[in-house]
């Protein structure tokens, strides 16, 4: 309620629950697409969709770009613990920024992606990847919906830090 006019403020108010719901949608979409791929493909199997895109079933025991994938197994729980710690931190940030749609949406996307990948690590010991882009002989590492949401979330966070935060707080670096 607006204390001066007794009415509701025209500015749409977002609450933590809205952002947790967005993170939940990311997790659900991520897990649904991974279940679809797991039901249709065998490991390493690929389906050419376009000259530059394939569906493929791959498992990544490492992190981005298969970092530490061949580390012997300890990295599974290391990445689980790391993602849980980061998720708790993201929840704290989300609570603090719930009223800032750009920042909160970026945090919710990153949180949902992190949880989606943690579910894979706990359940099957690796992250399920299935989106595979390439051009001629050049192949980008396969990824999934969770990875996409994390990337979009980070891009939105950078945008917020460069343009959104300064615009709403009187300029860059003036918090």
C-alpha positions as CSV (number, residue, x, y, z in Angstrom):
1,X,0.0,0.0,0.0
2,X,1.1,3.5,-0.7
3,X,0.9,5.4,2.5
4,X,0.3,8.8,0.9
5,X,-2.6,7.9,-1.4
6,X,-3.9,4.8,0.4
7,X,-3.8,2.9,-2.9
8,X,-1.5,0.3,-4.4
9,X,1.7,1.6,-5.9
10,X,1.7,1.4,-9.7
11,X,5.1,-0.3,-9.6
12,X,4.8,-4.1,-9.7
13,X,6.3,-5.6,-6.6
14,X,8.1,-8.9,-6.8
15,X,8.6,-11.1,-3.8
16,X,11.2,-13.8,-3.1
17,X,8.5,-16.5,-3.9
18,X,8.3,-15.2,-7.5
19,X,12.0,-15.7,-8.0
20,X,12.0,-19.1,-6.3
21,X,9.2,-20.1,-8.6
22,X,11.3,-19.0,-11.6
23,X,14.2,-21.1,-10.3
24,X,11.8,-24.0,-9.9
25,X,10.6,-23.7,-13.5
26,X,14.3,-23.8,-14.6
27,X,14.9,-27.0,-12.6
28,X,11.7,-28.6,-13.9
29,X,12.5,-27.7,-17.5
30,X,16.1,-28.9,-17.2
31,X,15.1,-32.2,-15.6
32,X,12.3,-32.8,-18.1
33,X,14.6,-32.2,-21.1
34,X,17.3,-34.5,-19.6
35,X,14.7,-37.2,-18.9
36,X,13.6,-36.9,-22.6
37,X,17.1,-37.3,-23.9
38,X,17.9,-40.2,-21.5
39,X,14.8,-42.0,-22.7
40,X,15.6,-41.6,-26.4
41,X,19.3,-41.8,-26.7
42,X,22.1,-44.2,-25.7
43,X,25.4,-42.6,-24.4
44,X,27.3,-41.0,-27.3
45,X,24.4,-41.4,-29.7
46,X,23.7,-38.3,-31.8
47,X,20.9,-37.0,-34.0
48,X,21.7,-34.5,-36.6
49,X,19.1,-31.7,-36.6
50,X,20.7,-29.0,-38.7
51,X,24.1,-28.7,-40.4
52,X,25.3,-26.9,-37.2
53,X,23.3,-28.5,-34.4
54,X,22.9,-32.1,-33.1
55,X,21.1,-33.7,-30.1
56,X,23.6,-36.0,-28.4
57,X,23.7,-37.8,-25.1
58,X,26.9,-37.1,-23.2
59,X,27.8,-37.2,-19.5
60,X,30.2,-34.7,-18.0
61,X,31.8,-35.6,-14.7
62,X,33.7,-32.3,-14.6
63,X,32.6,-28.7,-14.7
64,X,32.4,-26.3,-17.6
65,X,34.3,-27.4,-20.7
66,X,34.9,-30.8,-18.9
67,X,37.2,-29.1,-16.3
68,X,38.4,-31.9,-13.9
69,X,36.4,-34.5,-15.8
70,X,39.3,-37.0,-15.5
71,X,40.1,-36.3,-11.9
72,X,39.3,-39.8,-10.6
73,X,35.8,-39.3,-9.0
74,X,36.5,-37.0,-6.1
75,X,35.3,-34.0,-8.2
76,X,31.7,-35.3,-8.1
77,X,31.2,-34.4,-4.4
78,X,33.4,-31.4,-4.7
79,X,31.1,-29.9,-7.3
80,X,28.0,-30.9,-5.4
81,X,29.3,-29.2,-2.2
82,X,30.5,-26.2,-4.2
83,X,27.1,-25.8,-5.9
84,X,25.2,-26.2,-2.7
85,X,27.3,-23.5,-1.0
86,X,26.9,-21.2,-4.1
87,X,23.1,-21.9,-4.1
88,X,22.8,-20.8,-0.4
89,X,24.7,-17.6,-1.3
90,X,22.5,-17.1,-4.3
91,X,19.4,-17.5,-2.1
92,X,20.8,-14.8,0.3
93,X,21.4,-12.5,-2.7
94,X,18.0,-13.2,-4.1
95,X,16.4,-12.3,-0.8
96,X,18.3,-9.0,-0.8
97,X,17.5,-8.2,-4.4
98,X,13.9,-9.6,-4.7
99,X,12.6,-6.1,-5.5
100,X,15.0,-5.6,-8.4
101,X,13.6,-7.6,-11.4
102,X,16.7,-7.7,-13.5
103,X,19.1,-8.8,-10.8
104,X,16.6,-11.2,-9.2
105,X,15.8,-12.9,-12.5
106,X,19.6,-13.3,-13.1
107,X,20.0,-14.9,-9.7
108,X,17.0,-17.1,-10.1
109,X,18.2,-18.4,-13.5
110,X,21.7,-19.2,-12.1
111,X,20.2,-20.8,-9.0
112,X,17.8,-23.0,-11.0
113,X,20.6,-24.1,-13.3
114,X,22.9,-24.9,-10.4
115,X,20.2,-27.0,-8.8
116,X,19.4,-28.8,-12.0
117,X,23.0,-29.8,-12.5
118,X,23.4,-30.8,-8.8
119,X,20.4,-33.2,-9.2
120,X,22.3,-34.9,-12.0
121,X,25.5,-35.2,-10.1
122,X,23.8,-36.7,-7.0
123,X,21.5,-39.0,-9.0
124,X,23.8,-40.3,-11.8
125,X,27.3,-39.0,-10.9
126,X,27.6,-36.7,-13.9
127,X,25.8,-33.9,-15.6
128,X,23.7,-34.9,-18.6
129,X,24.5,-32.8,-21.7
130,X,22.7,-33.0,-25.0
131,X,22.7,-29.7,-27.0
132,X,25.7,-29.8,-29.4
133,X,26.5,-26.9,-31.8
134,X,29.3,-27.1,-34.4
135,X,30.6,-25.4,-37.5
136,X,32.5,-27.5,-40.0
137,X,35.3,-29.0,-37.9
138,X,34.8,-26.8,-34.9
139,X,32.7,-28.2,-32.1
140,X,31.4,-26.3,-29.0
141,X,31.2,-28.5,-25.9
142,X,27.7,-30.0,-25.4
143,X,25.5,-28.4,-22.8
144,X,22.0,-28.5,-21.4
145,X,19.1,-26.3,-20.3
146,X,20.7,-25.7,-16.8
147,X,23.9,-24.5,-18.4
148,X,22.0,-22.2,-20.8
149,X,20.1,-20.6,-17.9
150,X,23.3,-20.1,-15.9
151,X,24.8,-18.4,-18.9
152,X,21.8,-16.2,-19.5
153,X,21.7,-15.4,-15.8
154,X,25.3,-14.3,-15.7
155,X,24.8,-12.2,-18.8
156,X,21.8,-10.5,-17.1
157,X,23.9,-9.9,-14.0
158,X,26.6,-8.3,-16.0
159,X,24.0,-6.1,-17.8
160,X,22.6,-5.2,-14.4
161,X,26.0,-4.3,-13.0
162,X,26.9,-2.2,-16.1
163,X,23.6,-0.5,-16.8
164,X,20.8,-1.4,-14.5
165,X,22.4,-0.7,-11.1
166,X,23.9,2.6,-12.1
167,X,20.7,3.8,-13.7
168,X,18.7,3.1,-10.6
169,X,21.3,4.3,-8.0
170,X,22.7,7.5,-9.6
171,X,25.6,6.1,-11.6
172,X,28.2,3.4,-11.6
173,X,29.8,2.7,-8.3
174,X,27.4,4.9,-6.3
175,X,25.6,2.5,-4.1
